[in-house]
Amino acid sequence: MLDNCQDAKERWGGVSQIIDRWLAERQQMLVKYCALSANKEQDAEVRGEKLRTLCQIMVDYVSAGHFEIYDQLIKEGREFDDEKALREGAEHFKAVDATTEDILDFNDKYLETDDLSSLEDDLSRLGETLEARFSAEDQMIAVLHSAHKDLVE
């Protein structure tokens, strides 16, 4: 039994660090989003640069979620044979996945244009999309990782 606990700690203890790093990236993205949303008076060139930085961080964040974090969460749920958490996680993933296209569309739109005339409306919609995504991601973390935290530590 002690070996199983040690094995779990070795296997899943690092997941917390991965999630922490990813959530720090989320915070950095939100800071950039707020700075861009709040200052509408900026020079178009400065605003465009801030927009490109936001888009780059946002795409990196979304990619890390899809190609690293969600896989780790699902793997952890399977390892702990937590069918209930896997079902709940799958529902939360559907909500996350539903936001991906909108985020990537925002990114693609502003990579292809210097026209910032609809940026305020687009940022508002993006903010709502990000809020929905973060809520679903947090629920995935809660049911697929945090629920097993005591078994790993």
LINQUIRA-V818502 format. One record per run of one state. SS is the DSSP state (2 for helix, 1 for strand, 0 for the rest). FROM is the first residue (numbers start at 0). LEN is the number of residues. If there is no record, write none. Layout:
SS FROM LEN
SS FROM LEN
This chain:
0 0 1
2 1 37
0 38 5
2 43 36
0 79 3
2 82 29
0 111 7
2 118 26
0 144 1
2 145 7
0 152 1
